[in-house]
Amino acid sequence: MEELLIQMAKGLVEDPSAVEVSVDAPDEEGTVVYHLHVAEGDMGRVIGKQGRIAKAMRTVMRAAASRVEQKVAVEID
């Protein structure tokens, strides 16, 4: 899951070396939170107009997680 998020983000940004993902332990509901960190100048590219790209990334991650019966959330920092 982490690798999927990294690959999606690297395809969007100008500085792929700055892409980092940290993972929190599952909470009481079993949801795993992924924190995506990108360079300051690439934030707009990852979020997109009105958050459309960020929403699409979250949708892809939820779909991939449902295939392995997990719950995920993506935070963009």
Backbone as a printed PyTorch tensor [residue, N CA C, xyz], in Angstrom:
tensor([[[  0.8260,  -1.1960,   0.0000],
         [  0.0000,   0.0000,   0.0000],
         [  0.8700,   1.2600,   0.0000]],

        [[  1.9060,   1.2150,   0.8210],
         [  2.7980,   2.3650,   0.9170],
         [  3.4780,   2.6220,  -0.4270]],

        [[  3.8860,   1.5520,  -1.0940],
         [  4.5600,   1.6710,  -2.3880],
         [  3.6170,   2.2530,  -3.4450]],

        [[  2.3530,   1.8940,  -3.4010],
         [  1.3630,   2.4430,  -4.3370],
         [  1.2460,   3.9510,  -4.1680]],

        [[  1.1560,   4.4130,  -2.9420],
         [  1.0490,   5.8400,  -2.6730],
         [  2.3060,   6.5810,  -3.1280]],

        [[  3.4630,   6.0140,  -2.8800],
         [  4.7200,   6.6380,  -3.3010],
         [  4.7760,   6.7600,  -4.8150]],

        [[  4.4060,   5.7200,  -5.5290],
         [  4.4570,   5.7500,  -6.9880],
         [  3.4780,   6.7610,  -7.5700]],

        [[  2.2950,   6.8590,  -7.0010],
         [  1.3350,   7.8540,  -7.4860],
         [  1.8760,   9.2620,  -7.2700]],

        [[  2.4350,   9.5200,  -6.1050],
         [  2.9360,  10.8530,  -5.7800],
         [  4.1430,  11.2130,  -6.6380]],

        [[  5.0450,  10.2650,  -6.8420],
         [  6.2390,  10.5370,  -7.6510],
         [  5.8790,  10.8750,  -9.0940]],

        [[  4.7860,  10.3350,  -9.5810],
         [  4.3420,  10.6460, -10.9310],
         [  3.7770,  12.0420, -11.0760]],

        [[  3.4430,  12.6730,  -9.9840],
         [  2.8220,  14.0000, -10.0150],
         [  3.7900,  15.1450,  -9.7520]],

        [[  4.8290,  14.9050,  -8.9800],
         [  5.6730,  15.9930,  -8.4920],
         [  6.8780,  16.2570,  -9.3880]],

        [[  7.4820,  17.4390,  -9.2100],
         [  8.7020,  17.7820,  -9.9390],
         [  9.9420,  17.2560,  -9.2270]],

        [[  9.8720,  17.0850,  -7.9050],
         [ 11.0020,  16.6170,  -7.1140],
         [ 10.6510,  15.2780,  -6.4690]],

        [[ 10.7840,  14.1710,  -7.2150],
         [ 10.3900,  12.8650,  -6.6670],
         [ 11.2370,  12.4100,  -5.4790]],

        [[ 12.4430,  12.9570,  -5.3380],
         [ 13.2880,  12.5410,  -4.2160],
         [ 12.7590,  13.0600,  -2.8810]],

        [[ 11.8880,  14.0580,  -2.9010],
         [ 11.3370,  14.6240,  -1.6680],
         [ 10.0820,  13.8960,  -1.1930]],

        [[  9.5970,  12.9350,  -1.9540],
         [  8.3760,  12.2110,  -1.5710],
         [  8.6980,  11.2230,  -0.4600]],

        [[  7.9680,  11.3450,   0.6390],
         [  8.1160,  10.4360,   1.7730],
         [  6.7400,  10.0400,   2.2840]],

        [[  6.6430,   8.8210,   2.7710],
         [  5.3970,   8.3380,   3.3500],
         [  5.6980,   7.7430,   4.7160]],

        [[  4.9440,   8.1690,   5.7090],
         [  5.0380,   7.5550,   7.0320],
         [  3.6900,   6.8970,   7.3340]],

        [[  3.7610,   5.8120,   8.0870],
         [  2.5580,   5.0160,   8.3510],
         [  2.3190,   4.9430,   9.8540]],

        [[  1.0850,   5.2280,  10.2520],
         [  0.6940,   5.0890,  11.6520],
         [  0.1770,   3.6760,  11.8980]],

        [[  0.2890,   3.2330,  13.1090],
         [ -0.2770,   1.9420,  13.4890],
         [ -1.7990,   2.0120,  13.3920]],

        [[ -2.4450,   0.8850,  13.1420],
         [ -3.9210,   0.8970,  13.0550],
         [ -4.5480,   1.4070,  14.3450]],

        [[ -5.6080,   2.2240,  14.1960],
         [ -6.3090,   2.7240,  15.3750],
         [ -7.3090,   1.6840,  15.8670]],

        [[ -8.1580,   2.0770,  16.8070],
         [ -9.0960,   1.1170,  17.3970],
         [-10.1160,   0.5820,  16.3970]],

        [[-10.3430,   1.3150,  15.3090],
         [-11.2630,   0.8380,  14.2700],
         [-10.5390,   0.0330,  13.1910]],

        [[ -9.2200,  -0.0630,  13.2860],
         [ -8.4370,  -0.8110,  12.3110],
         [ -8.0090,   0.0080,  11.1090]],

        [[ -8.1520,   1.3270,  11.1720],
         [ -7.7790,   2.1960,  10.0600],
         [ -6.3020,   2.5570,  10.1480]],

        [[ -5.5880,   2.3390,   9.0480],
         [ -4.1740,   2.6890,   8.9610],
         [ -4.0850,   4.0440,   8.2650]],

        [[ -3.3650,   4.9910,   8.8740],
         [ -3.2350,   6.3360,   8.3100],
         [ -1.8600,   6.4720,   7.6570]],

        [[ -1.8680,   6.8600,   6.3840],
         [ -0.6390,   7.1160,   5.6360],
         [ -0.4640,   8.6240,   5.5260]],

        [[  0.7130,   9.1180,   5.9110],
         [  1.0320,  10.5440,   5.8290],
         [  1.9710,  10.7480,   4.6520]],

        [[  1.5320,  11.5130,   3.6640],
         [  2.3290,  11.7900,   2.4820],
         [  3.0040,  13.1440,   2.6500]],

        [[  4.3280,  13.1700,   2.5120],
         [  5.1100,  14.3950,   2.6230],
         [  5.7640,  14.6670,   1.2780]],

        [[  5.5530,  15.8690,   0.7360],
         [  6.1840,  16.2710,  -0.5240],
         [  6.8370,  17.6340,  -0.3240]],

        [[  7.6380,  18.0640,  -1.3080],
         [  8.2720,  19.3720,  -1.2380],
         [  7.1960,  20.4570,  -1.2290]],

        [[  7.5190,  21.5760,  -0.6150],
         [  6.5600,  22.6840,  -0.4870],
         [  6.0390,  23.1370,  -1.8450]],

        [[  6.9080,  23.1980,  -2.8450],
         [  6.5000,  23.6400,  -4.1750],
         [  5.6140,  22.6630,  -4.9140]],

        [[  5.5750,  21.4130,  -4.4690],
         [  4.7720,  20.3820,  -5.1390],
         [  3.4260,  20.1500,  -4.4680]],

        [[  3.1440,  20.8550,  -3.3890],
         [  1.8790,  20.6490,  -2.6780],
         [  0.6750,  20.8740,  -3.5830]],

        [[  0.7060,  21.9250,  -4.3730],
         [ -0.4130,  22.2270,  -5.2660],
         [ -0.6400,  21.1430,  -6.2990]],

        [[  0.4420,  20.5410,  -6.7790],
         [  0.3170,  19.4630,  -7.7700],
         [ -0.3350,  18.2260,  -7.1660]],

        [[ -0.0150,  17.9370,  -5.9120],
         [ -0.5550,  16.7430,  -5.2640],
         [ -2.0020,  16.9560,  -4.8480]],

        [[ -2.3410,  18.1670,  -4.4270],
         [ -3.7120,  18.4440,  -3.9930],
         [ -4.6280,  18.6700,  -5.1840]],

        [[ -4.1780,  19.4250,  -6.1710],
         [ -4.9860,  19.6730,  -7.3600],
         [ -6.0330,  20.7430,  -7.1350]],

        [[ -6.6800,  21.1360,  -8.2160],
         [ -7.7200,  22.1570,  -8.1200],
         [ -8.8930,  21.6080,  -7.3230]],

        [[ -9.2550,  22.3460,  -6.3070],
         [-10.3570,  21.9880,  -5.4080],
         [-10.1820,  20.5970,  -4.8030]],

        [[ -8.9240,  20.1340,  -4.6990],
         [ -8.6410,  18.8560,  -4.0530],
         [ -8.9680,  17.6360,  -4.8720]],

        [[ -9.1340,  17.7810,  -6.1680],
         [ -9.5510,  16.6480,  -6.9990],
         [ -8.5040,  15.5480,  -7.0650]],

        [[ -7.2350,  15.9060,  -7.1960],
         [ -6.1870,  14.8850,  -7.2900],
         [ -6.0450,  14.1680,  -5.9580]],

        [[ -6.0680,  14.9100,  -4.8600],
         [ -5.9800,  14.3010,  -3.5320],
         [ -7.1470,  13.3420,  -3.3010]],

        [[ -8.3220,  13.7490,  -3.7170],
         [ -9.5070,  12.8910,  -3.5650],
         [ -9.3630,  11.6210,  -4.4040]],

        [[ -8.8330,  11.7540,  -5.6150],
         [ -8.6370,  10.5910,  -6.4820],
         [ -7.6030,   9.6380,  -5.8810]],

        [[ -6.5340,  10.1900,  -5.3130],
         [ -5.5140,   9.3420,  -4.6760],
         [ -6.1010,   8.5860,  -3.4910]],

        [[ -6.9260,   9.2650,  -2.7080],
         [ -7.5650,   8.6000,  -1.5660],
         [ -8.5120,   7.4910,  -2.0330]],

        [[ -9.2110,   7.7300,  -3.1300],
         [-10.1310,   6.7250,  -3.6670],
         [ -9.3750,   5.4900,  -4.1330]],

        [[ -8.2650,   5.6920,  -4.8320],
         [ -7.4540,   4.5610,  -5.3010],
         [ -6.9090,   3.7780,  -4.1080]],

        [[ -6.4480,   4.4730,  -3.1030],
         [ -5.9120,   3.7990,  -1.9140],
         [ -6.9940,   2.9980,  -1.1860]],

        [[ -8.1890,   3.5740,  -1.0680],
         [ -9.2910,   2.8360,  -0.4240],
         [ -9.6690,   1.6030,  -1.2340]],

        [[ -9.6740,   1.7260,  -2.5560],
         [-10.0190,   0.5850,  -3.4030],
         [ -8.9760,  -0.5230,  -3.2670]],

        [[ -7.7090,  -0.1490,  -3.2590],
         [ -6.6460,  -1.1460,  -3.1060],
         [ -6.7100,  -1.7950,  -1.7240]],

        [[ -7.0210,  -1.0130,  -0.7070],
         [ -7.1090,  -1.5460,   0.6520],
         [ -8.2890,  -2.4930,   0.8090]],

        [[ -9.3770,  -2.2070,   0.1290],
         [-10.5550,  -3.0730,   0.2430],
         [-10.2930,  -4.4450,  -0.3570]],

        [[ -9.3740,  -4.5270,  -1.3070],
         [ -9.0320,  -5.8220,  -1.9060],
         [ -8.3310,  -6.7290,  -0.9120]],

        [[ -7.6300,  -6.1360,   0.0560],
         [ -6.9450,  -6.9210,   1.0850],
         [ -7.6210,  -6.7650,   2.4430]],

        [[ -8.8660,  -6.2970,   2.4180],
         [ -9.7100,  -6.1620,   3.6020],
         [ -9.0600,  -5.3000,   4.6810]],

        [[ -8.6420,  -4.1070,   4.2920],
         [ -8.0840,  -3.1270,   5.2150],
         [ -8.8490,  -1.8180,   5.0830]],

        [[ -8.6470,  -0.9470,   6.0530],
         [ -9.1860,   0.4130,   5.9930],
         [ -7.9960,   1.3550,   6.0220]],

        [[ -7.9830,   2.3370,   5.1030],
         [ -6.8720,   3.2860,   5.0800],
         [ -7.3900,   4.7100,   4.9820]],

        [[ -6.5380,   5.6250,   5.3990],
         [ -6.7850,   7.0640,   5.2420],
         [ -5.4710,   7.6720,   4.7950]],

        [[ -5.5550,   8.7100,   3.9560],
         [ -4.3570,   9.3730,   3.4500],
         [ -4.3940,  10.8290,   3.8890]],

        [[ -3.3450,  11.2570,   4.5560],
         [ -3.1730,  12.6520,   4.9660],
         [ -2.0270,  13.2310,   4.1610]],

        [[ -2.2090,  14.4200,   3.6220],
         [ -1.1540,  15.0840,   2.8480],
         [ -0.6010,  16.2170,   3.6990]],

        [[  0.6760,  16.0730,   4.0610],
         [  1.3210,  17.0540,   4.9240],
         [  2.3350,  17.8500,   4.1380]]])
